[in-house]
Amino acid sequence: MATRSTNPLAGVVSATAAGGRLVFVPSRVREFGVTLGGSVVVPLWVAAPLLLPMLVIAVLTESGVVWAILWVSLGLTVLAVIGLALALTFTVAATMVRWIEFRPQGNAKQLVVVRLLRSSIVAAADLRSVVVVERLRLGQRKSLKVVLHTRGGTVECEPGFHAPMSQVGAGALLAWLTGQLGSAGVAVEYRATVDRNFVCPDEWWTRSHLAALWHVPVGAVDELVVRHGVRCYQYTPPAMAMHSPAKTVTVYDPDGAYEVAELLRGQDIVATETGAAQEDPHP
């Protein structure tokens, strides 16, 4: 019976003869297939509501004018599919990074950036910083990418379609990158960006949810909400609108709640380390 890997970066990092490899796009064929599939589906999705009624009218009326308009519209749709396919394929091939190889392993002097159809070399000395960017919405990850800031510009590396990279923990990825670039003196940073667009209040969190997230009693939630400025919203749920229209429910912004959770976690770590230092009589 096969045992499940406990490596948090399994399928994402590997050791090669040249150095450590960080993989963003496992399959080039699958990535191009997804790109071409999207270029076909999108124009058809847009055009179908117009073409289908026009086809029905053409069949019922047998009008030559309607048939002519239908064929012209169909031809334009085909051209849109071809144009979009070429544009997306060129963009993906030119910009998407398949993997980065850090050479040599654990003491990188140079990075080989391999795209889908070409590759380039970046000297570690030319790196200003490496940033792991995590985009969050409703307290959940929506995307993850690694950004290389070099003297010549910026290289953004994003996971491909259903790539293992999109599922890894930001902390584990940050630690691995630090291990690869630490000896080169390159700053490796983490940055969270929060999508604050207002969504259906049913997706916001209740007071009990915040208490569980923050590991505090429910009675302490209000004070923390006010202190950290977490957005809240009062509304009457549809299920209560008919029977209890005056009863409202207060819900809280998950993104703000997530940021407070990270802040409280950091304070707990500092408090623990400070307490341990004070207890140790021989620092």
Phi, psi and omega in degrees: 000128183287138178267144182285134181293136177264001179288118182292346180246024179299132181082358182247317178244151178206159178257124176251176179297331183272326184171197180272135184245133177248116189259129177254324182235100183294324185233116178291322181297315180296321182294317177293325178296318178296320180297313180293321178298318178294324181291338177272317186292317186298308179299321180294324179296322180285320187277333186304315179299339178267320185287321184295312176299324180294324178294318179297317179296319180296319181291319183287320184268340184054035181276128178295326180294316181295319177297321179296316178297321180298314181294323177296316179297320178295320178297318178296324178295318178298317178298321178296321178297313181295314181297317180293322179297315179295316182295314181292320179298316179296317181296314180297314181296325185276330189247329186285132180268126180279313175201164174238132178248125181262113185242133348282174183300127175077352181212061190296127172257336178210156178243129175261112181263110184257115174268185185293329182233358180205172180218162178213162182242132178240123177289140179301330179293339180271357179277127174275316179193163174234127185239129171268114185252122179244122179262128185242146173214128183056036178074004181244147179290134174252332178199161178217135178211160177247128183245124176262119176260111182246172177296331182269354181148202184238137177241118179259128183242113182242148180296149175281187183296119180055033179283145178303332180304325184291347183254353185284157176285139181297324180296316179295320179294319179298317180295319180295315179297321178297320178296327181283325190247358183301318182292338179274355179074023180271129179289128176246120188235161174244137178221129177254130175246134187249127175278109186261018178298134181293133180238180180306129182300340177297340180268352177281170189257150179273173180298320180294326178296317179296320180299318179293321180293320184270353181059048178227163175295154180301325181294341181270355185293314184302317181295320178291324178299315180292318183297320185258002175067037177288129181292142176228164184212131178254133180205166176257115180301147180306326182292336181261349188301324183280318189263327181225068184296340181273348182274129181240160178238136177260127178235163190232149182296117181298326181294314177296322179296321179295319179296320178295321178299318178295321179294315179295323178296319178296321178294323178295320180296315179297316180297320179296315180294321179295317178297320179294321180294322180290327180284336183280112183284346180234079182294000000 
